[in-house]
């Protein structure tokens, strides 16, 4: 009986092929998953190992562009003691494809601190929207949509942090060849992210030999390993050698089958699903195929829709956004209290002409508004059903690999991640144990041979949003290569 698909019924997360009008990373992710396992899907889910090497002439002249990209001050910004930059890097000159980036140098000792790239997921969601402005960037947007306040737990305390909006069609990134928006996929994104990186390093040559780390969350569980894999392939061919030291991915899409099973098991173990429904899901639903309907599978899916709909699935104990309107007088919520309406504040701020001018963004005057998740990506060409072989490759090549999970996320929950990592059968190096931040348990961690897994207690899908202090402690240990304790 286990040939029946849950995908047909699980429409709370929107069951259609086209990747349009995403509310956030999790919604975009479910749309992709539905499309991947739909009958006669055009999405390639096969794993690929080799990459097409980028030729040297992809590196374009960058002279003088760094100075032009320096941001003097953002509207509504408090005073800061670090330098920030923003601008475009061309990733395909023939197509006129360019990625927008935002870069904040470290508050202190920028010359000795590593370079950390952050990627958000979706697919199709902006690292400027989430990573920079809602998670671990130096600022958060206040409820008036006009002013910023400092994030005292910003990751540029411990690294020079680079945010990039990819692929083209996300945020301010664009292509002059609009058909590119129908061709996006994992391979194209990895190739363009690599082209972005080698050109960015040409613009900022002082970072060429710096220790380099890649980080991200959600569907960046694909982007981050795929970019790292591309770097390793080019390094072996002695093309544009990049000093890659490690990757870290949070609440990450790793392995489709275990990711899906883990999500429903999380619902059940957190009292969001009945005993009968979890039994029916396990016994009458196939989570990675589109098989004919079965009444028991349909009943379970209907219960999921009813029970999950009214809450924030990305942080199951957090409040939801009730009042999304901007306020005339900005609220003064502390950085440790994440506002569930933050996305609306960021949207207003990023669509302000003065902000775009200060960021050196939207220079081509796009015919659509900036969105946290793209509304113009019309399809996704390829998405492997697992990235476990890439993690194994990194372990073999002595690349630092950390995986973390906010333990209140229901979309890519800790159960999914543990099920996925367990498929790797890695030897245990250090036992499962609590780790501490400010004399409180920050989460739990285990060290395997070549890989560290950690939970972040009380954090949702976007870990630094909900637990900024614990997230800063986590990234500090990762960059320093020291165990959590």
C-alpha positions in Angstrom: 0.0 0.0 0.0 3.0 2.3 0.3 2.7 3.7 -3.2 0.3 6.5 -2.5 1.5 10.1 -2.6 1.0 12.7 0.0 2.1 15.4 -2.4 -1.3 15.5 -4.1 -3.0 16.5 -0.9 -0.6 18.5 1.0 -1.7 21.8 -0.4 -1.1 24.1 2.6 2.4 24.6 1.1 1.0 25.3 -2.4 0.9 22.5 -4.9 1.9 23.8 -8.3 4.9 23.7 -10.5 5.8 27.3 -11.1 8.0 29.0 -8.6 6.0 32.2 -8.1 4.9 34.6 -5.3 6.8 32.9 -2.6 6.1 34.2 0.9 9.4 32.9 2.2 12.2 30.3 1.9 10.0 27.5 3.3 7.1 28.1 0.9 9.5 28.2 -2.1 11.1 25.0 -0.9 7.8 23.1 -0.7 6.8 24.3 -4.2 10.0 22.9 -5.6 9.5 19.6 -3.8 6.0 19.3 -5.1 7.3 20.0 -8.6 10.1 17.5 -8.4 7.9 14.6 -7.5 5.0 15.4 -9.7 4.2 12.9 -12.5 6.2 13.7 -15.6 8.2 16.3 -13.9 10.8 18.0 -16.0 13.2 18.6 -13.1 16.3 16.5 -13.2 16.7 14.9 -9.7 19.8 12.9 -10.5 23.1 13.5 -8.7 26.0 15.0 -10.6 29.6 14.9 -9.6 31.7 16.6 -12.3 31.3 20.2 -13.1 32.1 22.1 -16.3 35.3 24.0 -15.6 35.0 27.8 -16.1 37.6 29.2 -18.4 40.0 32.0 -17.3 38.3 34.6 -19.5 35.3 34.6 -17.2 37.3 36.9 -14.9 36.5 40.4 -16.1 38.4 43.7 -15.4 37.5 45.0 -11.9 39.7 48.0 -11.6 38.2 50.9 -9.6 34.9 49.1 -8.9 35.6 48.4 -5.3 35.9 52.1 -4.5 32.6 52.8 -6.4 30.9 50.1 -4.4 31.7 51.6 -1.0 28.5 52.5 0.9 28.9 55.8 2.7 25.8 55.4 4.9 22.4 53.7 4.5 19.3 55.8 5.2 18.3 55.6 8.8 21.5 53.9 9.8 23.2 54.4 13.1 26.9 55.1 13.2 29.2 52.1 12.7 32.9 51.3 13.0 33.2 49.1 9.9 33.2 49.6 6.2 30.4 48.3 4.0 30.1 47.8 0.2 27.3 47.0 -2.2 27.1 46.6 -6.0 27.0 44.3 -9.0 29.3 41.6 -10.3 28.8 40.3 -13.8 28.6 36.5 -13.9 27.8 36.1 -17.7 28.8 39.0 -19.9 27.2 37.5 -23.0 23.8 37.3 -21.4 24.1 40.4 -19.3 23.7 38.4 -16.1 24.8 40.1 -12.8 24.5 39.3 -9.1 24.0 41.9 -6.4 26.2 41.6 -3.3 26.4 43.3 0.1 29.6 43.1 2.0 30.4 44.1 5.5 34.0 44.0 6.8 34.8 42.9 10.3 34.4 45.4 13.1 37.9 44.8 14.3 41.0 43.2 12.8 39.5 42.9 9.3 43.0 42.1 7.9 43.3 38.9 9.9 39.7 37.7 10.0 38.3 35.1 7.5 36.0 35.7 4.6 32.5 34.2 5.2 30.0 33.9 2.3 26.3 33.6 3.3 23.7 32.1 0.9 19.9 31.9 1.5 17.8 29.2 0.0 14.3 29.0 -1.5 15.2 28.4 -4.2 14.8 32.0 -5.2 15.2 33.8 -1.9 17.4 36.7 -1.1 20.4 36.7 1.3 20.0 40.4 1.6 16.4 40.0 2.8 17.0 37.2 5.3 20.7 36.8 6.1 21.7 40.5 6.1 18.5 42.2 7.3 16.7 39.6 9.4 19.4 37.3 10.7 23.0 38.0 11.3 23.8 41.2 9.4 24.9 44.4 11.2 21.4 46.0 11.1 17.7 45.2 11.5 14.9 47.3 10.0 12.5 48.9 12.5 8.7 48.8 12.2 8.6 52.2 10.4 10.3 50.6 7.4 12.7 53.6 7.3 15.2 53.3 10.1 17.8 50.7 11.2 19.1 49.5 14.5 22.3 47.7 15.3 22.5 44.0 15.7 25.0 43.5 18.5 25.3 39.8 17.6 26.2 40.4 14.0 28.6 37.9 12.5 30.9 40.6 11.3 32.2 40.6 14.8 34.1 37.5 13.9 34.4 37.6 10.1 34.2 39.7 6.9 30.8 38.7 5.7 29.6 38.6 2.1 25.9 38.3 1.1 24.9 37.6 -2.5 21.5 37.4 -4.1 21.4 34.4 -6.4 20.4 33.2 -8.9 19.6 36.0 -11.4 16.0 37.1 -10.8 16.4 37.1 -7.0 16.3 40.4 -5.3 18.3 43.0 -7.2 20.2 40.4 -9.3 19.1 40.3 -12.9 19.7 39.1 -16.4 19.3 41.1 -19.6 18.4 37.8 -21.3 15.0 37.1 -19.8 14.9 33.5 -21.0 17.5 32.9 -18.2 14.7 33.0 -15.7 13.3 29.9 -17.3 16.6 28.0 -17.1 17.6 28.4 -13.5 18.5 25.3 -11.5 21.2 24.0 -9.2 23.9 23.6 -11.8 23.4 27.1 -13.2 23.3 28.6 -9.8 26.6 26.8 -8.7 28.3 27.9 -11.9 27.2 31.5 -11.6 28.0 31.6 -7.8 31.5 30.5 -8.7 31.8 33.1 -11.5 30.6 35.7 -9.0 33.2 34.6 -6.4 36.2 34.7 -8.7 35.3 38.1 -10.1 34.5 39.4 -6.6 38.0 38.3 -5.4 39.5 40.1 -8.4 37.7 43.2 -7.2 38.9 42.6 -3.6 42.3 41.0 -4.1 43.3 41.4 -0.5 40.9 38.5 0.2 42.3 36.1 -2.4 44.5 34.2 0.1 42.2 34.6 3.1 40.7 31.6 4.8 37.3 31.2 3.1 34.1 29.6 4.5 30.7 29.2 2.9 27.5 29.2 5.0 23.8 29.1 4.4 20.4 27.7 5.4 17.4 25.9 4.0 17.8 25.2 0.2 21.3 26.6 0.6 21.8 23.0 1.8 22.2 22.5 -1.9 23.8 25.9 -2.9 26.6 25.7 -0.3 27.9 22.2 -1.0 27.5 22.7 -4.8 29.6 25.8 -4.7 32.2 24.2 -2.5 32.3 21.2 -4.9 32.8 23.6 -7.8 35.6 25.3 -6.0 37.3 22.0 -5.3 37.0 20.9 -8.9 38.6 24.2 -10.1 41.3 24.1 -7.4 42.3 20.6 -8.6 42.6 21.9 -12.1 44.7 24.9 -10.8 42.2 27.4 -12.1 41.5 30.4 -9.8 42.5 28.7 -6.6 40.3 29.7 -3.7 41.4 29.0 -0.1 38.3 27.0 0.9 38.4 25.9 4.6 34.9 24.8 5.5 31.2 24.9 5.0 28.3 25.2 7.5 24.6 24.7 6.7 21.6 25.2 8.9 18.1 23.6 8.7 19.4 22.4 5.4 17.8 20.4 2.6 20.1 17.3 2.4 18.3 14.2 1.3 14.7 14.4 0.0 13.3 11.1 1.4 14.6 11.5 4.9 13.9 15.2 4.9 10.2 14.5 4.2 9.9 11.6 6.7 11.6 13.7 9.4 9.2 16.6 8.8 6.1 14.4 9.5 7.7 12.7 12.4 8.5 16.1 13.9 4.9 17.1 13.6 3.9 14.0 15.5 6.5 14.2 18.2 5.6 17.9 18.8 1.8 17.1 19.2 0.8 18.6 15.8 -0.4 15.3 14.3 -2.5 12.4 15.6 -1.3 8.9 16.1 -3.7 7.7 13.4 -2.4 10.2 10.8 1.3 9.5 11.4 0.5 5.8 11.1 -1.3 6.4 7.8 1.6 8.6 6.5 4.1 5.9 7.3 2.0 3.1 5.8 -0.1 4.6 3.0 1.9 7.5 1.6 4.9 7.6 -0.6 6.6 10.9 0.2 8.8 11.0 -2.9 6.5 10.0 -5.7 3.2 11.0 -7.2 1.1 7.8 -7.0 -2.7 7.4 -7.2 -4.8 8.7 -4.3 -5.5 6.6 -1.2 -8.2 7.7 1.3 -6.0 7.2 4.4 -3.2 9.2 2.9 -5.7 11.9 2.0 -7.1 12.0 5.5 -3.7 12.4 7.0 -2.8 15.2 4.6 -6.1 17.0 5.5 -5.2 16.8 9.1 -1.8 18.2 8.4 -3.4 21.2 6.6 -5.8 21.9 9.4 -3.2 21.7 12.2 -0.2 23.4 10.6 -2.1 26.2 8.8 -2.7 28.5 11.8 0.8 28.4 13.2 4.3 29.5 12.0 5.7 26.2 10.7 9.2 27.8 10.6 9.2 28.3 14.3 6.3 26.4 15.8 6.2 28.1 19.2 6.7 31.7 17.9 3.9 34.3 17.4 2.7 34.9 13.9 2.5 38.3 12.2 -1.0 39.7 13.0 -0.4 43.4 12.1 1.9 43.8 9.1 1.3 47.6 8.6 4.2 49.9 9.1 4.2 52.2 12.2 4.7 55.9 12.2 6.8 55.7 15.3 9.2 52.7 15.2 8.9 50.1 17.9 12.0 49.5 20.0 11.9 45.8 20.3 15.2 44.2 21.6 17.4 42.3 19.1 16.6 39.2 21.2 12.9 39.4 20.4 12.4 38.7 16.7 9.4 40.5 15.2 7.4 38.1 13.1 6.4 41.0 10.8 10.0 41.8 10.0 9.7 40.8 6.4 7.2 43.6 5.7 9.6 46.1 7.2 12.5 44.9 5.1 10.3 45.0 2.0 9.4 48.6 2.6 13.0 49.6 3.3 14.5 47.8 0.2 11.9 49.4 -2.1 12.7 52.9 -1.0 14.6 54.8 -3.8 17.0 56.4 -1.4 18.0 53.0 0.0 18.5 51.5 -3.4 20.7 54.5 -4.4 22.8 54.1 -1.2 23.2 50.4 -1.8 24.1 51.0 -5.5 21.3 48.6 -6.3 18.6 48.5 -9.1 20.8 50.4 -11.4 19.0 49.0 -14.5 15.6 50.1 -13.1 14.0 46.6 -13.0 10.3 46.5 -14.0 9.3 44.7 -10.8 9.7 45.5 -7.1 12.4 44.0 -4.9 11.0 40.9 -3.1 12.4 38.7 -0.4 11.7 35.7 -2.7 11.6 35.9 -6.4 8.4 36.3 -8.4 10.0 36.0 -11.8 11.7 32.6 -11.7 9.4 30.5 -13.8 10.9 27.1 -13.4 13.7 25.1 -11.9 15.7 22.8 -14.1 17.6 20.5 -11.8 17.7 19.6 -8.1 19.4 16.4 -7.0 17.5 14.3 -4.5 20.5 14.2 -2.2 23.8 16.1 -1.6 25.2 13.4 0.8 27.9 12.5 -1.7 29.2 16.1 -1.6 29.4 16.0 2.2 31.4 12.8 1.9 33.7 14.4 -0.7 34.4 17.3 1.7 35.2 15.0 4.6 37.6 13.1 2.3 39.3 16.3 1.3 39.6 17.5 4.9 37.2 20.4 4.4 35.5 21.4 7.7 31.8 20.4 7.7 29.3 21.6 10.2 25.5 21.1 10.1 23.2 22.8 12.6 19.4 22.8 13.3 17.2 25.3 15.0 15.1 22.9 17.1 11.7 24.7 16.7 11.7 24.6 12.9 9.0 22.4 11.5 9.9 22.8 7.8 13.4 21.3 7.7 13.4 20.1 11.3 16.1 18.5 13.4 14.6 15.1 12.9 15.0 15.4 9.1 18.7 16.4 9.5 19.4 13.6 11.9 17.8 11.0 9.6 19.8 12.4 6.7 23.1 12.4 8.5 22.5 8.9 9.9 22.5 7.6 6.3 26.2 8.6 6.2 27.1 6.1 8.9 29.9 8.2 10.2 32.0 7.0 13.2 31.4 9.0 16.3 34.4 11.1 17.6 32.8 12.8 20.6 29.6 11.8 22.3 26.2 13.7 22.1 26.3 16.4 24.7 24.9 19.9 25.6 26.9 23.0 24.6 26.6 26.3 26.5 26.3 30.0 25.8 26.2 32.5 28.6 25.9 29.7 31.2 22.8 28.3 29.6 22.4 25.3 27.3 22.7 26.7 23.8 21.8 23.3 22.2 23.2 19.9 21.8 26.1 18.6 19.6 27.9 15.5 18.4 31.2 15.2 16.6 31.6 12.6 13.9 34.7 11.8 12.0 34.9 14.8 9.7 31.5 16.4 10.5 30.0 18.2 13.5 26.2 18.4 14.1 24.7 20.9 16.5 21.2 22.0 17.5 20.4 25.5 18.6 17.9 25.5 21.4 14.8 27.7 20.9 15.6 28.6 17.3 13.5 28.3 14.2 14.3 27.9 10.5 16.3 31.2 10.5 18.4 30.4 13.6 20.1 33.8 14.0 16.7 35.6 14.0 15.5 33.7 17.0 18.7 33.0 18.9 21.2 35.6 17.9 23.6 35.1 20.8 23.7 31.4 20.4 24.1 31.7 16.6 27.1 34.0 17.1 28.7 31.5 19.5 28.1 28.7 17.0 29.7 30.5 14.1 32.6 31.6 16.2 33.4 28.0 17.2 33.0 26.9 13.6 35.3 29.5 12.2 37.9 28.9 14.9 37.6 25.1 14.5 37.0 24.6 18.2 34.5 22.2 19.6 31.3 23.3 21.2 31.2 22.8 24.9 
